[in-house]
Amino acid sequence: MSNYRYFNLRTSFLCGAALLLTSLPGVALAQDVPADSDDGDQIIVTAQKRKQTLLEVPSAVLTLSGEQLRKDGVKDFLDLAQHTPGVIVSNTLVGGRTVQNFTIRGIGYDDFRPNGNPSAAVHFDGIYQGSSALIGGQMFDVQRVEILKGPQGTLYGRNTTAGAVNVISTKPSDQFEGRAETTYSSFDSRRLEAAVNVPLADHVALRVSGLYDHTDGYQTRLGAGRYAGTTPNAAIPPITDPGYSDKVGRSTFYGGRTLLSIGEGTGTELLLNLHAFQEKGGQPLAEPTNGGTPRYSFYGNIDSRRARKNWGASLTLNQDIGEHAVLTVLGGYEWMKNDYDWDDGTPQRTYDILYRDKLKQGSIEARLQNKDSGNFNWTVGAAYFRDKIDLFSTLDGSDTFRTVFEANYIQNRESLAGFADVGIKVAPRLRIDLGVRMTREKATFRGYTDDLNPYGLSIGKLVFPGLDVNFDNRMTKSSPSGRATVTYELADNARLYGSFGRGFRAGGFDGTTIWSAPEALAFKPETVWSYEGGVKFLPRGGPVQIEVAGFYYDFSNIQASTSKSYGTSGAFTSVRTNVGKARSYGGEVSIIAHPVEPMTINVGAAFLSTKILEIESASATEAARRLGNNLPQAPNMTLNGSISYDIALSDRVMVTPQVDARFVGKYYTELDNYQSIGDYTLVNARIGVEIDKRWTVAAFVRNLTDEYYAFGLGGASATTKTQLSGPPRTWGVSAGMRF
């Protein structure tokens, strides 16, 4: 369908409103200066694993300060995406509200099991999180979030075909201070975040922070309906009715972090990070959208529950080596247990699953680099990563298959990489950066899927003739990656850059239910060649700041989840494998303007075109159906914007009204492009009051127009779909203090 379909009356109005009234807080705003800035109007980032200004980084980097995140009500990555063009973040089909996947510039990740390889590498305080199941529990007391768009094959390595995301916690300082903020909003949602910083001695400081977050959820379970008490056979227990509940998504989250800093400002600096979180309760579930139930409701036969626990630790050493070099060593460990019961969105027992997952990961990275940026910058290093993931599940198919299945899989991964990056100023205004990385990976995947046949009536092996399955598979692969960049200094506050590079997403194994031995075989790494160019105009304190970027990506061995049918039974499953080649190209623009000193207007837009060029499939019909389709999670257009105005009522009191909006064009969530997530627009409004730069109160409304929209599909075919619906209109108030 033509892209001109977007320029109907509604979208034209939206575009005009966005251009005139709104903005993207994705480019770090001059008024939101993080604690590690050089001066009052320069933002320092660590996107290239060294301190640089945004202007010096030769790629598209979006950054939001912790203060801006709090003002915008950002509490997780799902909220963060609402302020970031070209980025889609979605909850997984199972796993709950804290398991989230990134898609950047059409490069995404559609697996819901914790053993997969995300396309964007998420780091917390420099430590890589190897599973999407780990990333949702540490988004509190944040100093800054950086989103690097495009493959980051040199310094970040594996699983960066989409980009990298850095979350930097607020570090301990030499001042006694703290803050606390509480929020109450619709659906009895309550949130309390607090932090205290205590200097213990010269160059020794401690920071302790915590988060409590509760919600009753916005979905309603209608019970088992007409299926309650029924059974396909007297030998099979009847379907139980969990009853009506308008608090299906009720959950409570507790998180905490302790940071101990030793030697800050000396030649030897240590940072110890201890953190943990726990989440209990229900989870958002997919609801049918083809009629039969009201919005935000579904019929189900189980009371979906989730219990997640995580704890982790990391230690970072920065050691000066002479006067001109610094050695950085980071080591981290994570442990997680994730138990959850998943209702497939129907009141019958077809794919009701009890998941019991365990994860352990350890990593260490060492890099040596020149201490002060100059005409010649260099970095050399090595990184090691290892994890073990246990996937245990029980699948209740009593009504459809007359049986119960059990699956138990264990995956071990190991990765070793070496890298080098060099930047040289070859002329007064011309700079060249070259980087290369080589990664060696090993993985094993073993386990079984058994038909337990507890009733003696199973038709499981008739539907899935590959049962029972036992497997023990291995994979070893070496993959190069890297990047070359040329930067030209147009003026002191303007840069022109161009780059090309290679990124890859590691090969691996499908962690969904394995019904036959071939489904347990390894799939190959996904690779992408990227070509990007852009202009940055970022004058210090200027009335206008502009960034423009364009890109082209060439993919091979695309990894995706594909639907597999079994004979004429109507049974199907999702299998993750390599599916072919594709291309993606597009452009982005971000503008920050200050028409008058108290006003900040920001505009962000991203335009994208994707196409599947080749399909690997044993079915000619399937290949023909997918050839030429769009990639999943790749909207043709996203627009973001906000406007804020500071009104000084006195020397002590500042009032700031703010409006922000986001438009997301139509996109698909699967390769067949059966069902799309339609165009949607979200508008938020907030008014805040600050007193003595210490006390804050605010009132806000999110999804002001009460838009009914989806941020993911629970399943799609030519005729039906279920969707993960975003929250309806919500109201709230907050209050905070600093001391």
LOLUMKOL-761381 format. One line per 10 residues: number of its first residue (from 1); their letters; for each residue x negated, y negated, z negated of C-alpha. Coordinates in steps of 0.5 Angstrom, whole numbers, plus 500, padded with zeros to 3 digits. Layout:
# LOLUMKOL-761381
NUM) a) X/Y/Z  ...
***
This chain:
# LOLUMKOL-761381
1) msnyryfnlr) 500/500/500  497/493/502  494/489/496  498/483/498  504/486/494  501/483/488  502/476/490  509/476/489  513/471/485  511/474/478
11) tsflcgaall) 504/475/480  503/468/483  506/465/477  501/469/472  495/467/477  496/460/476  498/460/469  491/464/468  487/459/472  490/453/468
21) ltslpgvala) 491/455/461  487/462/460  480/465/460  476/471/458  473/471/452  468/476/455  462/471/456  459/469/449  462/462/448  458/456/446
31) qdvpadsddg) 462/455/440  462/462/437  454/463/436  452/469/433  447/469/427  441/471/431  442/465/436  436/461/437  440/454/436  447/452/436
41) dqiivtaqkr) 448/453/443  444/459/446  447/466/445  442/471/444  443/478/446  440/485/446  442/488/452  435/490/455  433/492/448  430/486/447
51) kqtllevpsa) 432/479/444  434/474/450  439/469/452  445/471/457  442/467/462  435/471/462  439/478/463  440/480/470  446/483/470  453/482/468
61) vltlsgeqlr) 454/482/460  460/480/457  459/479/449  464/477/444  462/475/437  465/478/431  468/471/429  472/471/436  474/478/435  477/476/429
71) kdgvkdfldl) 481/470/432  483/475/437  486/480/433  481/485/436  481/491/431  479/497/436  476/498/443  483/498/446  484/491/444  477/489/446
81) aqhtpgvivs) 479/491/453  485/486/453  480/481/453  475/484/458  476/484/466  474/490/470  475/494/464  480/499/462  480/503/455  485/508/454
91) ntlvggrtvq) 487/513/448  486/520/450  492/525/451  490/528/444  486/526/438  489/520/436  489/512/436  481/512/434  479/517/440  478/512/446
101) nftirgigyd) 475/512/453  472/507/457  473/506/465  468/500/467  469/498/475  473/504/477  468/509/473  471/512/468  472/518/464  479/522/463
111) dfrpngnpsa) 477/528/459  480/529/452  475/534/448  469/532/444  464/536/448  465/531/454  460/526/457  463/519/457  461/515/463  460/509/458
121) avhfdgiyqg) 454/510/453  457/507/446  451/505/441  453/503/434  447/499/431  442/502/437  445/509/436  448/513/441  454/516/440  455/522/444
131) ssaliggqmf) 462/524/444  468/519/445  471/522/438  465/518/434  466/511/437  473/509/434  471/509/426  466/503/426  469/497/429  469/493/422
141) dvqrveilkg) 464/487/420  462/487/427  457/481/428  457/482/436  460/487/441  456/487/448  459/490/454  454/492/460  457/493/467  454/498/472
151) pqgtlygrnt) 449/503/471  444/502/466  439/508/468  433/505/465  433/503/458  440/507/456  439/513/461  444/519/461  452/518/461  451/510/463
161) tagavnvist) 454/511/470  460/506/468  455/501/463  453/501/456  457/498/450  453/496/444  456/494/437  452/490/432  454/490/425  453/484/421
171) kpsdqfegra) 446/485/418  444/484/411  441/477/409  438/473/404  444/469/401  449/472/397  456/471/401  462/475/403  468/475/406  475/478/406
181) ettyssfdsr) 481/478/410  488/482/410  493/482/415  501/485/415  505/486/421  510/490/424  511/497/423  509/496/416  502/495/419  497/493/413
191) rleaavnvpl) 489/492/414  484/489/409  477/488/411  472/486/406  464/485/406  459/483/401  452/481/402  447/481/396  440/479/396  436/484/391
201) adhvalrvsg) 429/481/392  424/478/397  425/481/404  430/486/401  438/485/402  444/490/401  451/489/405  457/493/403  463/493/408  470/497/408
211) lydhtdgyqt) 476/497/412  483/500/410  488/500/416  495/503/415  501/503/420  508/507/420  507/507/428  512/505/433  515/512/436  521/516/434
221) rlgagryagt) 521/523/434  528/526/435  527/533/433  528/539/437  535/537/440  539/543/443  533/548/442  533/548/435  534/555/432  533/558/439
231) tpnaaippit) 528/563/441  527/567/447  527/574/444  529/576/437  522/579/435  520/571/436  521/566/430  526/561/432  524/554/434  524/550/428
241) dpgysdkvgr) 527/543/427  522/538/424  528/533/424  528/526/426  523/521/424  521/514/426  514/514/423  511/519/428  505/515/429  504/513/421
251) stfyggrtll) 497/514/419  492/511/414  484/510/416  479/508/411  472/506/413  466/504/409  458/502/411  452/500/407  446/497/410  440/496/406
261) sigegtgtel) 435/491/409  427/492/407  422/487/410  426/482/414  421/477/417  415/481/415  411/485/420  414/492/418  422/492/418  427/497/416
271) llnlhafqek) 434/498/416  438/504/413  445/505/415  450/509/411  457/510/414  463/514/413  471/514/415  477/518/414  484/518/418  490/522/416
281) ggqplaeptn) 497/522/419  500/522/425  498/520/432  501/517/438  504/522/443  506/522/450  513/520/451  518/522/458  519/516/462  524/520/467
291) ggtprysfyg) 530/519/463  533/523/457  530/519/451  530/512/449  524/508/450  518/510/445  522/516/443  521/524/445  524/531/443  519/535/439
301) nidsrrarkn) 519/541/435  512/540/431  510/535/426  504/532/429  498/531/424  491/529/424  486/529/419  479/526/421  473/526/417  466/523/419
311) wgasltlnqd) 460/521/416  453/519/419  446/515/417  441/512/421  434/509/420  431/503/424  424/501/424  421/495/427  413/495/426  408/490/429
321) igehavltvl) 402/493/433  397/487/433  400/480/435  403/482/441  407/488/441  412/492/437  414/499/436  421/501/434  423/507/432  431/509/431
331) ggyewmkndy) 433/516/428  441/517/427  445/523/425  453/524/425  458/529/423  465/530/424  471/534/423  477/533/427  483/537/425  490/535/429
341) dwddgtpqrt) 496/539/431  499/537/438  506/537/441  506/537/448  512/532/448  517/537/449  522/541/444  519/548/447  513/552/445  509/551/452
351) ydilyrdklk) 503/548/450  503/546/443  496/546/440  492/546/434  485/544/435  480/545/430  474/541/432  467/540/429  461/536/431  454/535/429
361) qgsiearlqn) 449/530/433  442/528/432  438/523/436  431/519/435  428/514/440  421/510/440  419/505/444  413/500/445  414/493/448  411/486/448
371) kdsgnfnwtv) 413/482/442  415/475/445  418/475/452  414/471/457  411/472/464  410/479/463  414/484/459  414/491/459  417/497/455  415/504/454
381) gaayfrdkid) 419/509/450  422/516/449  428/519/447  431/526/444  438/527/443  441/534/440  449/536/438  453/542/437  460/542/438  465/547/435
391) lfstldgsdt) 472/547/439  477/552/436  484/552/438  491/556/437  496/555/443  503/557/441  506/559/448  512/563/444  518/560/449  514/560/456
401) frtvfeanyi) 509/566/455  512/570/449  505/570/446  500/566/442  493/564/445  486/563/441  480/560/444  473/559/440  468/555/444  461/553/442
411) qnreslagfa) 457/548/446  450/546/444  446/540/448  439/538/448  436/532/452  429/529/452  427/523/456  421/518/458  422/511/460  418/505/462
421) dvgikvaprl) 421/498/464  416/492/467  418/485/469  413/480/472  414/473/474  411/473/481  412/466/482  414/460/478  422/461/479  421/468/482
431) ridlgvrmtr) 422/475/477  422/482/479  424/488/474  423/495/475  425/501/471  425/508/471  427/514/467  427/522/467  431/526/463  431/533/462
441) ekatfrgytd) 437/537/459  439/543/457  446/546/455  449/552/453  457/554/452  459/560/449  466/563/447  472/567/448  480/566/450  484/571/447
451) dlnpyglsig) 491/573/448  493/575/441  500/578/443  503/577/436  510/579/438  508/585/443  512/581/448  506/577/452  506/576/459  500/572/458
461) klvfpgldvn) 496/576/462  501/576/468  501/569/468  493/568/467  490/574/470  483/572/468  485/574/460  482/576/456  475/571/457  469/572/454
471) fdnrmtkssp) 463/567/457  456/565/455  453/560/460  447/556/460  445/549/464  438/546/465  437/540/469  432/534/470  435/527/473  432/521/475
481) sgratvtyel) 435/514/474  432/507/474  433/500/477  430/494/480  432/487/480  430/481/483  432/474/479  431/467/482  431/461/478  436/456/481
491) adnarlygsf) 435/451/476  433/451/468  441/453/467  442/457/473  440/464/476  441/468/482  440/476/481  440/482/486  439/489/484  440/496/486
501) grgfraggfd) 439/503/482  441/510/480  445/512/474  448/519/472  453/522/468  450/529/465  453/536/467  457/540/462  462/544/461  470/544/461
511) gttiwsapea) 472/544/454  480/545/455  483/552/455  479/557/459  483/562/463  478/565/467  471/566/467  469/561/473  473/555/469  467/556/464
521) lafkpetvws) 461/555/469  457/549/469  459/543/473  453/538/476  451/531/474  455/526/477  450/520/480  451/513/483  447/509/487  449/501/485
531) yeggvkflpr) 448/495/489  449/488/485  448/481/486  451/475/482  450/468/480  450/465/473  451/458/471  450/457/464  448/450/462  447/449/454
541) ggpvqievag) 453/446/451  456/444/458  463/442/460  463/448/465  460/455/465  461/460/471  459/467/472  460/471/479  458/478/481  459/483/486
551) fyydfsniqa) 458/490/487  458/496/491  457/503/488  456/510/492  458/516/488  456/524/489  459/530/485  464/526/482  466/529/475  474/529/474
561) stsksygtsg) 480/533/471  484/537/476  490/541/476  490/548/477  496/552/478  497/560/477  501/563/482  508/562/482  509/562/475  509/554/475
571) aftsvrtnvg) 504/555/469  498/550/470  492/547/466  487/542/467  480/544/469  474/539/469  469/540/475  466/536/481  470/534/486  467/530/491
581) karsyggevs) 464/523/493  467/516/493  465/509/494  467/503/490  466/495/491  469/489/488  467/482/485  468/479/478  468/471/476  468/468/469
591) iiahpvepmt) 469/461/468  469/457/461  471/450/461  472/444/456  476/439/459  476/435/452  471/437/446  477/440/442  479/445/448  476/451/451
601) invgaaflst) 479/454/457  477/461/460  478/464/466  476/472/468  478/476/474  476/482/477  478/485/484  476/492/485  477/497/491  476/505/490
611) kileiesasa) 476/510/495  475/518/495  471/520/501  470/527/501  473/533/497  471/539/494  476/544/494  478/551/496  485/549/498  486/545/504
621) teaarrlgnn) 492/542/502  489/540/496  483/536/499  488/533/504  492/530/499  486/527/495  482/525/501  483/517/501  486/516/494  484/511/489
631) lpqapnmtln) 479/513/483  483/514/477  483/508/472  481/503/477  486/497/478  486/493/484  486/487/480  485/485/472  486/478/470  484/475/463
641) gsisydials) 485/468/460  486/464/454  486/457/451  485/454/445  485/447/442  482/445/435  486/440/432  483/436/426  488/434/421  483/432/416
651) drvmvtpqvd) 475/433/414  477/439/411  483/442/415  483/445/422  489/447/426  488/452/432  493/454/436  491/459/442  495/463/447  491/469/451
661) arfvgkyyte) 494/473/457  492/479/461  495/482/467  493/489/470  495/491/477  497/498/479  493/504/478  493/512/477  490/516/472  489/522/476
671) ldnyqsigdy) 486/524/483  492/526/486  495/519/485  502/522/484  504/517/479  502/510/477  501/506/471  505/500/474  503/492/474  504/489/467
681) tlvnarigve) 502/483/463  501/482/456  501/475/453  499/474/445  500/467/441  496/465/435  496/459/430  490/459/425  489/454/420  482/453/417
691) idkrwtvaaf) 481/450/410  474/447/408  471/452/413  472/457/407  480/459/407  484/461/413  491/463/414  494/465/421  501/467/424  501/471/431
701) vrnltdeyya) 505/475/436  502/480/440  506/482/447  510/476/446  514/478/452  516/485/449  513/488/456  514/496/456  507/499/459  503/505/459
711) fglggasatt) 495/505/457  495/513/459  499/518/462  500/525/459  501/529/465  503/527/472  506/531/478  510/529/484  516/529/480  515/528/473
721) ktqlsgpprt) 511/524/468  510/523/461  506/516/458  502/514/452  506/507/451  503/501/448  506/497/442  512/493/443  512/486/441  509/485/434
731) wgvsagmrf) 509/480/429  504/478/423  500/474/419  493/474/416  489/470/410  482/470/409  476/467/405  469/467/405  465/466/399
***
